[in-house]
Amino acid sequence: MLTSQNACFGPFTLDTRSGELRKHGIRIRLRDQSQQILLMLLERPGDVVLRSDIRLKLWPEQTLVEFDQSINSAVRGLRTALSDSAESPVYVETMPKRGYRFLGQVEWTGERVTEPHAPEAELGPGENSAVALAGHGEAGWREALPAMETPAVSPAARMKLRWPAAGALLIVGVATGAWSIFSASPGPEQRVVPVTTYAGSEMQPSFSPDGKQIAFSWDGENGENRDIYVKLVGEATSLRLTTDPADDVFPVWEPGGTRIAFSRKGSHGGIYTVSVLGGSEQLLSDLAAGSQKSWSPDGKWLAVCLLKGSVALLPTGGGEPRRLETLKSCADDTLGQTIGGNVVNFSPSGRQLAYVQCSANISCDVYVQDLSPDYSPQGAARRVTNQSMPMMSLAWDRQGKSLIYNGSISSWATPYLWRAPADGRGTPQRLDIAGPFADAPSVSPVGDRLVFQRSLLDIDIWLYRTSAGATEPLIVSTLTDHQPQFSPDGTRIAFVSNRGGEATEIWAALADGSKPVQMTHNLGRHVSGPRWSPDGRSIAFSVLGKDRHWDVYSMDADGGRPRRLTPEASDERESSWSRDGKWIYLTSNRTGRREIWRMAAGGGSQEQVTHGGGNNAFEAVDGTTLFYASNTAQTLLAQPVSGGPGRKVLDEIAPWAYCPVEDGIYYLGGYQDFLGGTGHKVQALLKFFEFSTGTSRILTTIDGAAGLGLSVSPDRSTILFSKSATSGADLMMIENFR
């Protein structure tokens, strides 16, 4: 066992022994010189660290190097790692002609770092570690392995399985008191350790019945295709079970421990099973159910969520599915506005079925349905939570007394894991020890462990300079910044961020990204889509209120009390101004589908503009044409402002990322899911569509998830867009979970 000292500040932890920097427990790459400067600053918070001291620390005497340039480069690298900026420093402040000063609070903690349960195996390509599978034994596994493919994880992509014990997490101490309602005795201290740290996204973990192995979905080192893998807890390598070109997702272990069920997307999609040793797959059902599913304890049924809010039990031995008509557990996304749901899970005894029920507007809660011995519903389902927030996953604890799920009280900005008593009589507690962006919990049937996925997502606002053809970050923080919009005179930028806390708010900064100011405060659960009026005096935006409905608001651009413009019981959002400033366009679902409407800029009665569906509208510069996104495809449509049928303008366009100008449209094309949910390599193309030729040309390729917002400066020298600085997911595990 080794003793090290950690320096903790904000969401960051620096292990002074190894030099590793972590953010929310996730390792951040940092060059050696940048790491040494950080350590010097942390040792003297508030004091000026002179450049001459940095020079002596980093380079011995008689070293030949351009010291000033090298120090500047190392500090820039440090600020990039901390998502900090020289203009608006949070951590590292420049003291002109002197040096640098650390601004934050530093807490030094001593940590005991233990070796993992099993040392990391240094395996060459094609080598496999011996794994004992439930029901097969070690010999059976060894015999099966030579015929199977095990991905060789490169040393650069593999992180050593040595982890500071929860020192890098947000609020470790909170967990001690929070669990008193679930645990009679404190027991050993809970800690979080990594399970996988591969390149790409490892997602949707599922414990084996003996608690020794984990099945999961991984898109591989190159992010090209998602397949099902299994690994032993504590082992470095994984065994690949599926190889189909389509994405294989949401694995779940059969109670007998011999097979794994999963969902396959694509033209041959459906629900399949595969042996835990690999080999041929069996189609269980061609029903579309690409979400979390659950085996009954006897292995005879598989509970799944189908489309349009339906729940069904699939007989694993063959036959027709049995629909549970009284359970409305899956999200019905006919309006394209629901985030959450599609989650169902048998209790350990099989006498209860937990599920997530959602309405539109990302408003979900956990319910529990009692079941008879033949799995028929008994009585009415009971509501376990009353949080009305997006929820994407759900698990029972080992005793069947509580439910663990993920959710975010402010839209989907910062999801955490939560825990609630299954009888609905207690208050849900947030699992702060798991940190933010936690999802897909799975509790081991044996032992005290919970595995989950932690998404690696940091969304910032970037700019593209049309003259230089280069992109660079502009507005950054440790959380999310997106939906940028230039003011009409180009001097300010309005954007959406949760940098002030968990809730998203409207912020405004100068055009160079400096001096950000929060403009809204606790208007509702979520705010979205700031749009400047043509005279620059007002900003319209959308708010998801506590009544679970969207409304359009307007506020003075210099601040002041926002005004609600849409009192209807339906949802009104995605506002924009007419070019003369007399009208505000908006998306409304009052007819049963999303359509474009408009109202006077000060509010009042509204009139319908489109009649074939549409959302996110902008007027052309000349005010004669209205552009809007299709409800059913990534297509941009157009129609006369005075009315008339819509016509297709562009395909493969991000609906929230286009901007009409005098002679064309700037937009993001080649678009994939903004959050990288498909599991493939995420990339977007910044393009310009020219009206005169009817053709598009590529301006630049954007590596990373992009799509929430695009704005062009009045002189067209700068284009703003949102981009994920970090993406992917790793599997993490809470040990001593009770």
Secondary structure, DSSP 4 states (H G I P E B T S, - for coil): -EEEEEEEETTEEEETTT--EEETTEEE---HHHHHHHHHHHHSTTSEEEHHHHHHHHS-TT--S-HHHHHHHHHHHHHHHTT--SSS-SSEEEETTTEEEE-S--EEEEEEE---SSPPP---TT-----PBTTTHHHHHHHHGGGS--PPPPTTTPPPS---SSTTSS-TTHHHHHGGGT-SS--SPPEEEEEE--SSBEEEEEE-TTSSEEEEEE-TTTT---EEEEEETT-S--EE----SS-EEEEEE-TTSSEEEEEE-STT-EEEEEETT---EEEEE-S---S--EE-TTSSEEEEE-GGG-EEEEETTSS--EE-TT---S---TTS-------EEE-TTSSEEEEEEEETTTEEEEEEEEB-TTS-B-S--EE-----B----EEE-TTSSEEEEEE-SSTTSS-EEEEEETTS-S--EE-GGG-SSEEEEEE-SSSSEEEEEEE--EEEEEEEETTTTEEEEEE--SS-EEEEEE-TTSSEEEEEE-TTSSS-EEEEEETTS-S-EE---SSSSEEEEEEE-TTSSEEEEEEE-TTS-EEEEEEETT----EE----SS-EEEEEE-TTSSEEEEEE-TTSS-EEEEEETT---EEE--SS--EEEEE-TTSSEEEEE-SSSSEEEEEETT----EEEEESEEEEEEEEETTEEEEEES---TT-TT-SPPEEEEEEEETTTTEEEEEEEEES-EEEEEEE-TTSSEEEEEEEEE--EEEEEEET--
